[in-house]
């Protein structure tokens, strides 16, 4: 059975000499795994580094065995929707984006289609990372919104402004010094407690 899906690529692995395994997030917040046969050599189906982390793609795939706990679908073709090009013009931007993907990869689950806010949050964060002048603030803002969406963020009053502000406006939140260091520490502690090591 052949299906179509839109995905955000979270991570890729080289398999053998020419194949690639792709871990991605669909718009319902579920992680999907794909096997792209011959992707390293195919100029027609997967040309120009198409299957790279951060890329937003429209894919066609052959459905894997759904009886498997972690089905591996066969990727037939992919088309670029958005590649967030500015992330690759600056090391710090790309590093921040890969950090966001790492968190989502750890959090997302195969076949669990109940977290569309996770997909939207990640897409908005990648877009913000293209132009942000405060990547550390963006990362903390993302972490707070992620924890809140999962229902595990304590009701600290100091978190409220962050939760009510869009990621695109993260630079406008005024915080510095000890208050900023405290917020960073609290956020990272809550994230580690929820996700474990990542």
N, C-alpha and C positions, 0 to 999 in steps of 0.2 A: 504494500500500500504506500502510495506517494503522498506527501503532505507539503504544505508551504508554511513558513513561519518567519516572523521578524525576530532577530536576536541581537543582543549585545555580547560581543566576544569577551569572555573573562580571562581565558588562559588557553594556551596551545602547547602541545607536546609533539615533538618529532617522534615518529614511530617507524622504525626501519630506515631505509634509505630515502624514500620519497613520500611516505604517508604522513598525515598529520591528524592528531586527535584534538578536537576543539571542545572546550567547555564554555557554555554560553548561558545567558539568562533570557527567558522569553518575557513578553509583556505581562504575563500573569504572575511573574516572580518565581517561576520554577527554573531550576538548572536543567539544561539539556546537554547531552554528550553526543558528539558526532565523530564519525570516522571518515576522513577525506582521503580516499585512495588516490595515490599519485599526485597529491596536491603540490609537492615540491617541484614537479616537472610539468604540470599542466598549465600551459599559457592561455588556454581557452576558457576553462571553467573557473580557475582560481588565480587569475593573472595579477601581477603587480602587488604582491604582499597583501592580498585581499583578506586572508585569514589571519589577522593580527589582533591582539588584545586592544580593546577600546572601540573597535570598529562596529558600527551599527549596520546590519546586513539583512537582506531579504533572501531567504534560503529555500531551496527545494531539497527534500530528503526522503529516503526510503525508511519507513518506520522499522525500528529494531524490534526484537522480541519483547513485548510488553510484560511477559511473564517473568522476565529478569528483574531483579531488584534494582539494577542500575542499567537500563537498556542503552545500547550504543547504536545510534541511528547512522545510516549511511548518507553522507552529504553528497548530493548530486551536482548542485550548482549554487552559486551565490552571487548576489549583486549588491553593490555598495549603496547604502542609503545616506550614511554620513560617516566620515572618517576622522573628524575632529583634528584637522591638520595642524593647528597651532600647538597641539600637545607634543608634536615631534620636532618642533623648532627650538625647544628649550628643555634641557635635561631635568630641571626642577619640576616643570609642569608634567613631564612624562612620569617622573618618579612619583609625584603626588597622585596622578591618575592610576598608576599601577597599584599604589597603596589602597585606593578606594576599591579597585577590582579584587584585590586580595581579601578584603573584609567581606565583600559580597559573595565571593567564591566560598569562603568559609561558612557563611550564614545560609546561603541558598541550599535547597534540597531538591533532589531529583524527583520530578513528578508532583511536587506540591504547588498547586496552582491557586494559591490564596493570598498572594502578596504583590498585587500590581503596584502598590506604593513603592516597593523596593526597586522595581524597574524604572519608575519615573524619577525616583530620588537619585539613582545612579546616573541616568541620562542628564538630569539637571546639573549634577555635580561635575560631570565631564565637560559639559558646556561652560560652566563657570570657571573650570580650571584652565581653559584656553586663554582667558584674559585676566585672571586674578592677579592682584599685586600682593596678596596675603594668603599664600597657599596653606600655611599652618592654621590660619583662622578658618579657611574653607574646610580643611580636614576635620577640625573639631566640630564645626557646624554640621557637617555630614554625619559624624558619629552621634551627635546628640539627636538629630532627627531620626537616624536609624534606630537608636535605642528606644526612642519614644514610639516609633511605628511598631516596634516589637512588643511594646507594653512593659518594658523592663527599666525605664528611666524613672528614678525617684522624683517626687514632686517638689524639687528644690525651686524656690522662687527665682533664683539667679539663672535658671535655665529658660524661663518664660520668654524673654525677648528673643532668644535664639530660635525657639520653636515657632514663634509667630512671624519670624522674618524669613523670606525666601532665600534659598542658597545664592541666587543671583545678587542679593543685597548684602552678602556677608561682610563686605569691607566697611559697610556703614555702621556696624555695631561697634560702639566705643568701649574698649576695654584694654587695660595695660597693667604692667607691674604685677603686684602680688595677686590681684584679682584674676588676671589672665593666667598666671601660673597655677593658681588653685583650680580654675575651671579646666585647664588642660589635664591636670593630674586626676581630678574627679572623673572626667569623661573617659580617660584612658583606663582608669581602674574599673569603672563600670563595664567598659567594653571587654576588658580581659576577663572579668568575672563571668560575663555572659558567654563569650566565645572560647575562652581558654587561650592557649597559645596560638598565634596565627602569624 
